[in-house]
């Protein structure tokens, strides 16, 4: 079973590589320094946001589980607040991703790529 799954993955990857090689290659040398730095800055910001979001979510979950263990009667209210808090934490990471995509796809006047 495991070998069939690995074979399917290898075939899928082999087909995707050959399909992506069909188009004309993009020239990286035509990219402006502003565009390249926006990609580097966006990647750094997204990495920091993802790590910070994961740390905040794990701390929130740990605190909620400890509080439910101390007071099982309050589990429903703690669970509701936890879910809302986790959604807000995750939305911050999604906002950073959205800003990165805007920086990547917007053409800045004469600084087009």
N, C-alpha and C positions, 0 to 999 in steps of 0.2 A: 504494500500500500504506500509506504513511504517512497519507494523508488519510482512509482508511477506519478506521484505528486511532484517529485523533483524533476522528472522527465518533462512533465507538462510545463513547469516553470522555465526550464531551459529552452524548450521549443518556443514558448511565448516570448522570452527575451530575445531569442535569435530572430524571430519574425519582426519584432518591434525595432531591432537595430537595422535590419535591412529595409524596413519601411521608412525609417527616419532618414536614411541615407539617400533617398530618392530625390529630395529637393536640392535647390541650389544652396551651397553653404553661405552663411552670413559672415560678413567681414567684421572682425572685432576692431580692426585698425581704424575703421570709420567712426567709431564711437567717440564722443567727446569726453574730456576728462570729467566734466560735470556729471554726465550720465554714469560713468564708471564709479565715481565717488558716491553717487546716490545709491548705487547697488550695494557698495561696501557698507555704507552707513545703514541702509535698510536691513541688510543681513545682520549687522551687529545689534541693531535695535530689536529686531525680531527674536534673536537669540536671547538677549537679556530679558525681554518680556516673557518668553516661554519659560525660562528658568525661574524667573521671579513668580510667575503664575503657578508653576508646579509646586514651588516651595510654599506659597501662600495657601494653595489648596490642601497640601498635605498637613500643614499646621492647623488649618480650620477643621479638617476631618479628625485629626488627632484630638483636638480640644472637644469637639462634639461627642466623640466616642467616650472620652473620659467623663464628660458631664452626664451622658446617658447612663454610664456605669454607676455614677454616684446617685443619680435620681432617675430611676426608670419611669416614674410617673410622668416626667416632663419630656419623654422621648418624642412625642408628636410635635410639640412646639419647637424643640431643638432641631428636629429633622427638617421642618419647614424653613426655619431661618437658615439652616445649613445649605439647603438647596438653592435658596435665593442668593446667598453669599457666593456659592460656587459659580452660579450663573453670571454674577457680576464680575467675578475674578476672570472667568473665561472670556467674557466680552471685552475686557481690556486687551487681551492677547489678540483677539479678532480685530479690534480697532487698529492695532499696530500693523497687522497683516494688511488691512485695507489701505492704510496710509502708504505702506511699502508698494502695494500694487498701483496706487495712484502715482507715486513717484516714478515707478517703472514705465508706465504707459503714457504719461502726459508728455507732450512735446513743449519744451520751455522756450518759446520764441525762436531765436536764432540757435539755440542749443538743441537742435534736433539730432536724432541719431539715424 
